[in-house]
Amino acid sequence: MRGHGHGRRFRKMGKWTVSRQAILDVFAKKSGHLTADDVYMCIRKNSPGMGIATVYRNLEFLREQGLLSKYNFGEGSAHYELNDDEREHHHHLICKSCGKVIDYSEFVDRELKLIKDTEKELSKKHKFDIESHELCFYGKCSSCAGR
């Protein structure tokens, strides 16, 4: 299971709580982008004593530790995703009609060069040390476009 190695890795960095492991277990079992409410609904079945504030606090802790990524897809709620060590980065295609989010990471050489050149130029132009980026494309998925 994907989440278990993470727990061992970060126990060395401080107290590793049952709440944090429970949250990582949700991400290991479910794929995609989850809101704090999504995580809370999954956890409350097995851990009824854990409140939503604990979920929010631990999601942020896990993000700070590099285990989760946080995204705002423009609908008001932040979404979290388990980081995958095998993917350097990925982008998102977001349907404005139904809210479907598609991860995009199958870059061809030309796309990677364009992104890297853009980062390099922005960094140089604004004297800004870019550490990461998030790129979202908004439109309609094939199901919504066909309606």
VOBA-1610 file (N, C-alpha, C; in pm, whole numbers, padded with zeros to 5 digits, always signed):
BEGIN
Met+00085-00118+00000Met+00000+00000+00000Met+00089+00124+00000Arg+00052+00224-00078Arg+00137+00340-00101Arg+00165+00422+00025Gly+00072+00436+00116Gly+00087+00526+00229Gly+00180+00479+00338His+00206+00350+00348His+00280+00299+00463His+00427+00340+00464Gly+00493+00345+00353Gly+00633+00388+00349Gly+00649+00532+00393His+00550+00613+00363His+00556+00753+00403His+00557+00767+00554Gly+00478+00687+00623Gly+00472+00696+00769Gly+00607+00669+00832Arg+00676+00565+00788Arg+00808+00534+00842Arg+00905+00647+00813Arg+00897+00704+00695Arg+00989+00809+00655Arg+00976+00932+00744Phe+00853+00969+00782Phe+00833+01094+00854Phe+00822+01077+01004Arg+00819+00957+01053Arg+00822+00939+01198Arg+00950+00997+01255Lys+01057+00994+01176Lys+01186+01048+01220Lys+01181+01199+01237Met+01088+01267+01169Met+01082+01413+01170Met+01001+01467+01286Gly+00941+01382+01364Gly+00858+01429+01473Gly+00752+01326+01503Lys+00661+01366+01586Lys+00555+01275+01628Lys+00467+01235+01510Trp+00454+01107+01488Trp+00368+01058+01382Trp+00239+01010+01447Thr+00128+01073+01416Thr+00003+01045+01487Thr-00086+00948+01410Val-00178+00891+01482Val-00278+00802+01423Val-00361+00880+01320Ser-00390+01007+01349Ser-00467+01091+01257Ser-00396+01108+01124Arg-00267+01134+01129Arg-00190+01152+01005Arg-00187+01024+00924Gln-00169+00913+00991Gln-00166+00786+00919Gln-00303+00755+00859Ala-00410+00785+00933Ala-00545+00761+00882Ala-00571+00843+00756Ile-00524+00967+00754Ile-00541+01053+00636Ile-00462+00997+00518Leu-00337+00957+00541Leu-00258+00899+00433Leu-00322+00771+00381Asp-00382+00693+00470Asp-00449+00570+00428Asp-00566+00599+00335Val-00639+00709+00359Val-00749+00749+00270Val-00693+00776+00131Phe-00582+00851+00122Phe-00524+00882-00008Phe-00467+00758-00076Ala-00419+00662+00002Ala-00366+00539-00055Ala-00478+00453-00114Lys-00595+00460-00057Lys-00708+00379-00103Lys-00787+00446-00215Lys-00793+00578-00213Lys-00871+00652-00312Lys-00776+00728-00403Ser-00804+00730-00529Ser-00719+00806-00620Ser-00786+00939-00651Gly-00710+01029-00702Gly-00766+01157-00742Gly-00741+01268-00643His-00817+01373-00658His-00801+01495-00580His-00913+01501-00478Leu-00878+01505-00351Leu-00977+01501-00244Leu-00978+01632-00167Thr-01097+01676-00129Thr-01109+01793-00042Thr-01098+01746+00102Ala-01087+01841+00194Ala-01085+01807+00336Ala-01215+01738+00375Asp-01326+01782+00319Asp-01456+01719+00348Asp-01458+01574+00298Asp-01401+01549+00180Asp-01394+01412+00128Asp-01317+01322+00225Val-01203+01372+00271Val-01119+01295+00363Val-01194+01273+00494Tyr-01257+01377+00545Tyr-01330+01368+00671Tyr-01442+01263+00662Met-01516+01263+00551Met-01625+01167+00535Met-01573+01023+00534Cys-01457+01001+00477Cys-01397+00867+00476Cys-01348+00826+00614Ile-01289+00920+00686Ile-01228+00890+00816Ile-01331+00874+00927Arg-01436+00949+00924Arg-01529+00950+01037Arg-01597+00815+01059Lys-01598+00729+00957Lys-01656+00596+00973Lys-01574+00514+01073Asn-01441+00522+01060Asn-01351+00442+01144Asn-01298+00520+01264Ser-01298+00652+01255Ser-01247+00737+01364Ser-01347+00847+01395Pro-01461+00811+01457Pro-01566+00911+01480Pro-01523+01025+01572Gly-01416+01007+01649Gly-01370+01112+01739Gly-01287+01219+01671Met-01246+01197+01547Met-01162+01294+01476Met-01251+01401+01412Gly-01224+01526+01446Gly-01303+01636+01393Gly-01245+01691+01263Ile-01325+01773+01197Ile-01284+01833+01070Ile-01163+01924+01088Ala-01152+01992+01203Ala-01037+02080+01227Ala-00908+01999+01231Thr-00914+01879+01288Thr-00797+01791+01291Thr-00758+01749+01150Val-00857+01722+01067Val-00830+01685+00928Val-00761+01800+00856Tyr-00815+01922+00868Tyr-00753+02038+00803Tyr-00609+02058+00850Arg-00588+02053+00980Arg-00455+02074+01037Arg-00356+01970+00987Asn-00398+01845+00981Asn-00308+01738+00937Asn-00287+01737+00786Leu-00386+01779+00710Leu-00365+01792+00565Leu-00254+01895+00538Glu-00259+02006+00611Glu-00156+02109+00593Glu-00019+02058+00639Phe-00015+01984+00749Phe+00112+01927+00795Phe+00169+01833+00689Leu+00086+01746+00634Leu+00131+01650+00533Leu+00176+01720+00405Arg+00109+01832+00373Arg+00152+01912+00258Arg+00289+01975+00285Glu+00307+02029+00404Glu+00435+02091+00439Glu+00549+01989+00438Gln+00518+01865+00469Gln+00619+01759+00470Gln+00645+01702+00331Gly+00569+01747+00231Gly+00591+01703+00094Gly+00517+01576+00056Leu+00428+01530+00141Leu+00355+01408+00110Leu+00230+01434+00025Leu+00173+01552+00039Leu+00055+01590-00037Leu+00082+01717-00114Ser+00013+01732-00225Ser+00010+01858-00298Ser-00128+01918-00281Lys-00132+02050-00278Lys-00259+02122-00259Lys-00288+02203-00385Tyr-00413+02195-00432Tyr-00453+02266-00553Tyr-00583+02340-00527Asn-00596+02454-00593Asn-00722+02528-00591Asn-00771+02533-00735Phe-00877+02460-00762Phe-00929+02451-00898Phe-01038+02554-00926Gly-01047+02656-00842Gly-01139+02766-00867Gly-01280+02742-00822Glu-01305+02642-00742Glu-01442+02617-00698Glu-01460+02643-00549Gly-01360+02701-00484Gly-01374+02740-00345Gly-01309+02646-00245Ser-01299+02519-00274Ser-01239+02423-00181Ser-01104+02377-00234Ala-01006+02373-00145Ala-00875+02320-00184Ala-00886+02170-00203His-00811+02119-00298His-00804+01975-00323His-00662+01929-00293Tyr-00650+01810-00239Tyr-00520+01752-00205Tyr-00501+01625-00284Glu-00375+01596-00313Glu-00341+01476-00387Glu-00212+01418-00330Leu-00206+01287-00320Leu-00087+01221-00272Leu+00025+01241-00373Asn+00141+01287-00326Asn+00254+01306-00417Asn+00306+01172-00463Asp+00343+01167-00588Asp+00396+01046-00648Asp+00542+01073-00679Asp+00633+01003-00611Asp+00776+01026-00628Asp+00824+01000-00770Glu+00747+00924-00848Glu+00792+00887-00982Glu+00760+00994-01086Arg+00668+01088-01053Arg+00635+01195-01146Arg+00698+01324-01098Glu+00778+01387-01184Glu+00839+01515-01144Glu+00731+01621-01123His+00641+01634-01217His+00529+01725-01204His+00422+01686-01304His+00303+01741-01285His+00196+01717-01380His+00104+01837-01381His+00022+01844-01483His-00071+01954-01500His-00213+01901-01494His-00310+01992-01493His-00449+01951-01479His-00534+02010-01590Leu-00628+01930-01639Leu-00731+01973-01731Leu-00861+01973-01649Ile-00929+02087-01641Ile-01044+02100-01552Ile-01168+02139-01633Cys-01271+02056-01621Cys-01397+02084-01691Cys-01477+02187-01612Lys-01510+02297-01678Lys-01585+02404-01612Lys-01733+02369-01597Ser-01779+02265-01667Ser-01920+02227-01657Ser-01945+02127-01544Cys-01870+02017-01542Cys-01897+01912-01443Cys-01793+01905-01331Gly-01681+01979-01346Gly-01578+01980-01242Gly-01478+01867-01250Lys-01488+01783-01351Lys-01394+01672-01367Lys-01252+01726-01379Val-01157+01659-01312Val-01016+01699-01317Val-00936+01584-01376Ile-00861+01612-01480Ile-00778+01511-01545Ile-00632+01547-01521Asp-00556+01453-01466Asp-00412+01471-01451Asp-00345+01450-01586Tyr-00250+01536-01616Tyr-00178+01526-01742Tyr-00029+01524-01713Ser+00035+01411-01741Ser+00179+01401-01715Ser+00254+01334-01828Glu+00186+01297-01936Glu+00252+01232-02048Glu+00307+01337-02144Phe+00409+01408-02100Phe+00465+01517-02179Phe+00555+01462-02290Val+00547+01525-02405Val+00643+01497-02510Val+00758+01595-02493Asp+00872+01566-02553Asp+00992+01649-02537Asp+00965+01797-02563Arg+00886+01825-02666Arg+00856+01963-02703Arg+00783+02037-02590Glu+00690+01968-02523Glu+00616+02028-02413Glu+00706+02055-02293Leu+00791+01959-02260Leu+00884+01978-02148Leu+00977+02095-02175Lys+01027+02105-02297Lys+01117+02215-02332Lys+01044+02349-02318Leu+00922+02358-02364Leu+00845+02480-02354Leu+00826+02523-02208Ile+00789+02429-02121Ile+00769+02460-01979Ile+00900+02504-01914Lys+01007+02431-01941Lys+01137+02466-01881Lys+01187+02600-01932Asp+01170+02628-02060Asp+01210+02758-02115Asp+01127+02871-02056Thr+00998+02848-02037Thr+00910+02949-01977Thr+00954+02980-01835Glu+00981+02875-01756Glu+01029+02896-01619Glu+01160+02975-01619Lys+01251+02938-01707Lys+01381+03004-01714Lys+01366+03153-01747Glu+01282+03184-01846Glu+01262+03323-01887Glu+01193+03405-01778Leu+01091+03347-01714Leu+01023+03418-01605Leu+01118+03444-01490Ser+01198+03346-01457Ser+01295+03359-01349Ser+01394+03471-01377Lys+01443+03473-01499Lys+01541+03574-01540Lys+01477+03713-01545Lys+01361+03724-01608Lys+01293+03851-01627Lys+01257+03918-01495His+01211+03839-01399His+01163+03894-01273His+01260+03873-01156Lys+01380+03818-01188Lys+01479+03789-01084Lys+01411+03711-00970Phe+01350+03599-01009Phe+01268+03519-00919Phe+01312+03374-00927Asp+01343+03316-00814Asp+01388+03176-00808Asp+01265+03085-00802Ile+01227+03028-00916Ile+01109+02943-00924Ile+01143+02804-00869Glu+01065+02761-00771Glu+01085+02629-00710Glu+00988+02526-00764Ser+00869+02569-00802Ser+00769+02478-00857Ser+00666+02559-00933His+00578+02489-01001His+00469+02558-01071His+00346+02470-01071Glu+00233+02532-01100Glu+00106+02463-01112Glu+00039+02517-01237Leu-00001+02429-01325Leu-00061+02473-01450Leu-00194+02401-01470Cys-00301+02480-01487Cys-00434+02425-01507Cys-00491+02478-01638Phe-00554+02389-01712Phe-00623+02425-01835Phe-00772+02407-01810Tyr-00852+02510-01839Tyr-00996+02506-01814Tyr-01071+02497-01946Gly-01175+02419-01948Gly-01257+02404-02068Gly-01369+02306-02041Lys-01402+02224-02143Lys-01508+02123-02127Lys-01453+01987-02164Cys-01485+01887-02080Cys-01444+01750-02108Cys-01524+01697-02227Ser-01489+01582-02277Ser-01556+01527-02396Ser-01704+01501-02369Ser-01739+01462-02249Ser-01881+01436-02218Ser-01962+01565-02221Cys-01910+01671-02161Cys-01981+01799-02156Cys-01980+01871-02290Ala-01873+01858-02366Ala-01864+01925-02495Ala-01963+01866-02595Gly-01996+01739-02576Gly-02088+01671-02668Gly-02235+01698-02641Arg-02265+01767-02532Arg-02407+01794-02498Arg-02465+01904-02578
//
